[in-house]
Amino acid sequence: MGWTAGAVRIARDVLRRMAQVELLDRVYVIAAGTFVSALPLLLLLTGALGSSRRSESVFATQLIGRLGLGGAAADAVRTLLPASRLRLYVVGLAISLFGLYSLTRRVARAYSAIWQIPDLPRSRWWRAGVWLLVELAAIVSVAVARDLARESAPVARVALFVLGVVIWYAAELAGQRLITDGRVPWRALHLAAGLTAAGRLGVAIWAAVYLGTSLTRQAELYGPIGVVFALFTSLFASIAATLVATLIAATVTAEKA
């Protein structure tokens, strides 16, 4: 009975804190900023790696293959993510880079609000930039491990699966330590990293089961804009899992303090 009462109290406190920091609003803004700022740069970078015979970007090729897309869905992805010609207007590049800069500041403020610590001072904004690099490195590493697992024996597949979870855990631990300027105790960060890794694992499983079907349905109904809906939903879910997990960790550790 005592355990149940404690769980209910923590759940109530988490919901109250979510409302206080306007967490879902922050998730939406961060997801939108990530999508708009990162996509043009992603196409430019993947274009440097080459394109397929159908003149689709490497990112489109991987997305189609990973989700097993075909027909209208595959065509919509190719239209949305064409092969880059390695050209980007100066104004567009400047806007994308400023978007990433703005994104890191918004993320830093979100973590400061969640952990109830002062915002990063201007002289420490470089920490948010390093956080972004850590997150990108983790995303690439997990993607490589996932691709290797598809072609591996069962034992190796399990090992690579565990490696992916460990990468998410380590990246979140290091990233939050950076972006909070070392103001949050390690014990709380370990809990946040563990919950975040579990949350992202849940989103990855959901995406593996439902994203392909959702993307196909949306593409058939709305064309390339349907692909945007489906991809944004997946991105929103991943960011929500990360920030909600961190908020739970902050609430639990505050209760025990």
VMD Tcl script that draws the C-alpha trace (Angstrom):
set ca {
  {0.00 0.00 0.00}
  {2.85 2.35 0.86}
  {4.57 1.60 -2.46}
  {1.37 2.30 -4.37}
  {0.83 5.59 -2.55}
  {4.41 6.61 -3.31}
  {4.03 5.77 -7.00}
  {0.79 7.76 -7.20}
  {2.44 10.73 -5.48}
  {5.40 10.65 -7.89}
  {3.06 10.36 -10.90}
  {1.08 13.35 -9.65}
  {4.27 15.35 -9.11}
  {5.54 14.44 -12.58}
  {2.31 15.64 -14.19}
  {2.43 18.84 -12.15}
  {6.03 19.49 -13.18}
  {5.19 18.78 -16.83}
  {2.57 21.51 -16.68}
  {4.91 23.90 -14.86}
  {7.72 23.66 -17.42}
  {5.28 23.34 -20.37}
  {7.12 20.19 -21.37}
  {5.03 19.17 -24.37}
  {5.29 22.68 -25.80}
  {9.06 22.47 -25.47}
  {9.10 19.02 -27.08}
  {7.11 20.31 -30.05}
  {9.35 23.34 -30.57}
  {12.55 21.27 -30.25}
  {11.21 18.60 -32.64}
  {10.21 21.23 -35.19}
  {13.57 22.99 -34.89}
  {15.43 19.70 -35.30}
  {13.41 18.73 -38.36}
  {13.70 22.07 -40.13}
  {17.34 22.79 -39.26}
  {18.88 19.34 -39.58}
  {17.16 18.01 -42.72}
  {18.84 20.34 -45.30}
  {22.27 19.74 -43.75}
  {21.61 15.99 -43.59}
  {20.79 15.91 -47.30}
  {23.93 17.89 -48.10}
  {26.15 15.56 -46.07}
  {24.61 12.35 -47.37}
  {24.88 13.72 -50.90}
  {28.65 13.75 -50.43}
  {28.51 9.98 -49.94}
  {26.96 9.40 -53.35}
  {23.49 8.59 -54.60}
  {21.70 5.55 -55.96}
  {20.96 4.84 -59.60}
  {17.53 6.35 -59.07}
  {19.09 9.66 -58.03}
  {17.71 9.42 -54.51}
  {19.72 10.51 -51.50}
  {21.61 8.02 -49.36}
  {19.28 8.91 -46.51}
  {16.23 8.10 -48.66}
  {17.79 4.79 -49.76}
  {18.46 3.76 -46.15}
  {15.00 4.83 -44.99}
  {13.27 2.91 -47.77}
  {15.34 -0.21 -47.12}
  {15.09 -0.07 -43.33}
  {11.31 0.30 -43.32}
  {10.71 -1.98 -46.28}
  {8.83 0.70 -48.22}
  {7.53 0.30 -51.74}
  {5.11 1.82 -54.21}
  {3.70 5.24 -53.36}
  {5.53 5.39 -50.02}
  {8.95 4.82 -51.60}
  {8.21 7.34 -54.35}
  {7.12 9.93 -51.78}
  {10.34 9.44 -49.80}
  {12.43 9.86 -52.96}
  {10.56 13.05 -53.81}
  {10.97 14.46 -50.31}
  {14.63 13.43 -49.99}
  {16.23 13.81 -53.44}
  {19.91 13.33 -54.15}
  {21.93 16.39 -53.20}
  {23.99 18.17 -55.84}
  {26.33 19.35 -53.09}
  {25.04 22.88 -53.51}
  {23.32 24.91 -50.88}
  {22.49 28.58 -51.09}
  {24.48 30.72 -48.67}
  {21.31 32.14 -47.15}
  {19.84 28.66 -46.70}
  {23.04 27.39 -45.09}
  {23.16 30.39 -42.77}
  {19.53 29.85 -41.75}
  {20.14 26.14 -41.12}
  {23.22 26.82 -38.99}
  {21.41 29.51 -37.02}
  {18.55 27.05 -36.56}
  {20.95 24.53 -35.02}
  {22.40 27.26 -32.80}
  {18.90 28.26 -31.67}
  {18.01 24.60 -31.18}
  {20.90 23.96 -28.79}
  {19.91 26.99 -26.72}
  {16.30 25.81 -26.50}
  {17.42 22.35 -25.45}
  {19.72 23.84 -22.80}
  {16.84 25.91 -21.42}
  {14.58 22.86 -21.39}
  {17.06 20.87 -19.31}
  {17.61 23.84 -16.99}
  {13.85 24.08 -16.41}
  {13.53 20.34 -15.82}
  {16.40 20.18 -13.32}
  {15.50 23.58 -11.81}
  {18.97 25.03 -12.27}
  {20.11 28.40 -13.71}
  {20.27 28.73 -17.49}
  {23.64 28.34 -19.18}
  {25.43 31.71 -19.26}
  {26.47 33.00 -22.67}
  {30.10 32.10 -22.01}
  {29.07 28.43 -21.53}
  {26.88 27.99 -24.62}
  {29.67 25.97 -26.21}
  {28.55 23.13 -23.94}
  {25.24 22.96 -25.78}
  {27.13 22.71 -29.07}
  {29.22 19.82 -27.77}
  {26.00 18.19 -26.51}
  {24.68 18.30 -30.08}
  {27.84 16.59 -31.37}
  {27.52 13.89 -28.70}
  {23.90 13.25 -29.71}
  {24.80 13.06 -33.41}
  {27.65 10.64 -32.67}
  {25.27 8.45 -30.66}
  {22.65 8.46 -33.43}
  {25.22 7.43 -36.05}
  {26.75 4.77 -33.78}
  {23.38 3.21 -32.95}
  {22.38 3.25 -36.63}
  {25.60 1.43 -37.56}
  {25.07 -1.14 -34.79}
  {21.47 -1.66 -35.94}
  {22.56 -2.26 -39.54}
  {25.25 -4.71 -38.44}
  {22.72 -6.57 -36.29}
  {20.48 -7.22 -39.28}
  {23.19 -9.33 -40.93}
  {24.58 -10.99 -37.79}
  {24.06 -14.29 -36.03}
  {21.60 -14.33 -33.09}
  {24.29 -14.04 -30.40}
  {26.01 -11.15 -32.16}
  {22.62 -9.54 -32.74}
  {21.90 -9.56 -29.00}
  {25.36 -8.15 -28.27}
  {24.85 -5.33 -30.77}
  {21.40 -4.66 -29.33}
  {22.91 -4.29 -25.84}
  {25.66 -2.11 -27.31}
  {23.04 0.23 -28.76}
  {21.36 0.64 -25.38}
  {24.74 1.26 -23.71}
  {25.56 3.91 -26.32}
  {22.28 5.74 -25.63}
  {22.94 5.52 -21.89}
  {26.52 6.81 -22.11}
  {25.63 9.57 -24.57}
  {22.77 10.82 -22.42}
  {24.91 10.71 -19.27}
  {27.74 12.67 -20.88}
  {25.41 14.99 -22.79}
  {23.33 15.99 -19.78}
  {26.45 16.50 -17.69}
  {27.67 18.91 -20.36}
  {24.46 20.80 -20.99}
  {23.67 21.23 -17.28}
  {27.17 22.63 -16.67}
  {27.89 19.99 -14.03}
  {25.21 21.33 -11.68}
  {23.23 18.07 -11.45}
  {24.54 15.25 -9.20}
  {25.83 12.13 -10.93}
  {23.27 9.95 -9.15}
  {20.42 11.89 -10.71}
  {22.09 11.88 -14.13}
  {22.58 8.11 -14.02}
  {18.86 7.66 -13.35}
  {17.97 10.08 -16.15}
  {20.30 8.31 -18.58}
  {18.86 4.90 -17.69}
  {15.26 6.03 -18.08}
  {16.09 7.83 -21.32}
  {17.77 4.73 -22.78}
  {14.69 2.69 -21.86}
  {12.39 5.32 -23.36}
  {14.32 5.50 -26.62}
  {14.35 1.72 -26.80}
  {10.57 1.77 -26.51}
  {10.31 4.36 -29.29}
  {12.67 2.31 -31.47}
  {10.51 -0.79 -31.01}
  {7.37 1.21 -31.77}
  {9.00 2.65 -34.90}
  {10.13 -0.78 -36.08}
  {6.61 -2.15 -35.71}
  {4.41 0.76 -36.75}
  {6.43 3.49 -38.52}
  {6.64 1.70 -41.86}
  {2.90 1.06 -41.90}
  {2.11 4.60 -40.79}
  {4.45 6.13 -43.35}
  {2.95 4.02 -46.14}
  {-0.59 5.01 -45.19}
  {0.27 8.69 -44.88}
  {2.18 8.68 -48.18}
  {-0.75 7.08 -50.00}
  {-3.12 9.69 -48.60}
  {-1.00 12.85 -48.75}
  {2.12 12.10 -50.81}
  {5.46 13.60 -49.67}
  {3.76 15.74 -47.02}
  {2.49 12.49 -45.49}
  {6.09 11.35 -45.14}
  {6.77 14.58 -43.24}
  {3.87 13.83 -40.88}
  {5.14 10.30 -40.17}
  {8.80 11.27 -39.70}
  {7.91 14.23 -37.50}
  {5.73 11.99 -35.33}
  {8.66 9.62 -34.82}
  {11.00 12.51 -34.00}
  {8.47 14.02 -31.60}
  {8.10 10.66 -29.82}
  {11.87 10.27 -29.42}
  {12.35 13.77 -28.00}
  {9.31 13.39 -25.74}
  {10.68 10.11 -24.38}
  {14.00 11.81 -23.61}
  {12.60 14.86 -21.83}
  {9.83 13.01 -19.99}
  {12.36 10.43 -18.75}
  {14.60 13.24 -17.54}
  {11.68 14.94 -15.80}
  {10.79 11.69 -14.03}
  {14.40 11.33 -12.85}
  {14.45 14.93 -11.64}
  {11.17 14.45 -9.76}
  {12.23 11.16 -8.15}
  {15.61 12.46 -7.01}
  {14.01 15.64 -5.66}
  {11.61 13.48 -3.62}
  {14.52 11.57 -2.09}
  {16.64 14.66 -1.41}
}
mol new
graphics top color blue
foreach p $ca { graphics top sphere $p radius 0.5 }
foreach p [lrange $ca 0 end-1] q [lrange $ca 1 end] { graphics top cylinder $p $q radius 0.2 }
display resetview
